[in-house]
Amino acid sequence: MVLQDGQTFNQMEDLLADFEGPSIMDCKMGSRRQMGPVTPTSRRRRHWSR
């Protein structure tokens, strides 16, 4: 935690700084929920994500 101008912030650090050629995998788990009607754009997006 860092205090700056009377506000508290989380301080981030570079966890990969000691690695020469790090590989990163970003996994998202869970379910998606459709928030509205399907539009032509979202239909195209879904087609390319298969």
Secondary structure as a PSIPRED ss2 file (coil, helix, strand):
# PSIPRED VFORMAT (PSIPRED V4.0)

   1 M C   1.000  0.000  0.000
   2 V E   0.000  0.000  1.000
   3 L E   0.000  0.000  1.000
   4 Q E   0.000  0.000  1.000
   5 D C   1.000  0.000  0.000
   6 G C   1.000  0.000  0.000
   7 Q E   0.000  0.000  1.000
   8 T E   0.000  0.000  1.000
   9 F E   0.000  0.000  1.000
  10 N C   1.000  0.000  0.000
  11 Q C   1.000  0.000  0.000
  12 M C   1.000  0.000  0.000
  13 E C   1.000  0.000  0.000
  14 D C   1.000  0.000  0.000
  15 L C   1.000  0.000  0.000
  16 L C   1.000  0.000  0.000
  17 A C   1.000  0.000  0.000
  18 D C   1.000  0.000  0.000
  19 F C   1.000  0.000  0.000
  20 E C   1.000  0.000  0.000
  21 G C   1.000  0.000  0.000
  22 P C   1.000  0.000  0.000
  23 S C   1.000  0.000  0.000
  24 I C   1.000  0.000  0.000
  25 M C   1.000  0.000  0.000
  26 D C   1.000  0.000  0.000
  27 C C   1.000  0.000  0.000
  28 K C   1.000  0.000  0.000
  29 M C   1.000  0.000  0.000
  30 G C   1.000  0.000  0.000
  31 S C   1.000  0.000  0.000
  32 R C   1.000  0.000  0.000
  33 R C   1.000  0.000  0.000
  34 Q C   1.000  0.000  0.000
  35 M C   1.000  0.000  0.000
  36 G C   1.000  0.000  0.000
  37 P C   1.000  0.000  0.000
  38 V C   1.000  0.000  0.000
  39 T C   1.000  0.000  0.000
  40 P H   0.000  1.000  0.000
  41 T H   0.000  1.000  0.000
  42 S H   0.000  1.000  0.000
  43 R H   0.000  1.000  0.000
  44 R H   0.000  1.000  0.000
  45 R H   0.000  1.000  0.000
  46 R H   0.000  1.000  0.000
  47 H H   0.000  1.000  0.000
  48 W H   0.000  1.000  0.000
  49 S C   1.000  0.000  0.000
  50 R C   1.000  0.000  0.000
